[in-house]
Amino acid sequence: MAKAPTAQAVQGNGRLVQAQARVAKAWYGAYAQDETLMQCTARTA
């Protein structure tokens, strides 16, 4: 039988997910800014 995950393990996993979400948000934010910049440049060119 598989052991049910302990509260500590779940908490640790939640922290990992939060950290990954932060990284993804930061990366996406930079990418979105880049996209906007490219579109503006394309429009003015």
C-alpha positions as CSV (number, residue, x, y, z in Angstrom):
1,M,0.0,0.0,0.0
2,A,1.3,3.5,-0.8
3,K,1.7,5.7,2.1
4,A,-0.4,8.8,2.2
5,P,1.8,12.0,1.7
6,T,2.5,13.7,5.0
7,A,1.4,17.3,5.5
8,Q,5.1,18.3,5.5
9,A,5.6,16.7,2.1
10,V,2.5,18.4,0.7
11,Q,3.7,21.7,2.1
12,G,7.2,21.2,0.6
13,N,5.6,20.4,-2.8
14,G,3.4,23.5,-2.6
15,R,6.5,25.6,-2.0
16,L,8.1,24.0,-5.1
17,V,5.1,24.7,-7.2
18,Q,5.0,28.4,-6.0
19,A,8.7,28.8,-6.9
20,Q,8.1,27.3,-10.3
21,A,5.1,29.6,-10.8
22,R,7.2,32.6,-9.9
23,V,9.9,31.6,-12.4
24,A,7.3,31.0,-15.1
25,K,5.7,34.3,-14.4
26,A,9.0,36.2,-14.6
27,W,9.9,34.4,-17.8
28,Y,6.5,35.0,-19.4
29,G,6.6,38.7,-18.3
30,A,10.0,39.2,-20.0
31,Y,8.7,37.4,-23.1
32,A,5.5,39.4,-23.2
33,Q,7.5,42.7,-22.9
34,D,9.8,41.5,-25.7
35,E,6.8,40.6,-27.9
36,T,5.3,44.1,-27.3
37,L,8.6,45.7,-28.2
38,M,8.9,43.7,-31.4
39,Q,5.4,44.6,-32.4
40,C,6.0,48.3,-31.8
41,T,9.2,48.1,-33.8
42,A,7.5,46.3,-36.6
43,R,4.7,49.0,-36.7
44,T,7.1,51.9,-36.8
45,A,9.4,50.3,-39.3
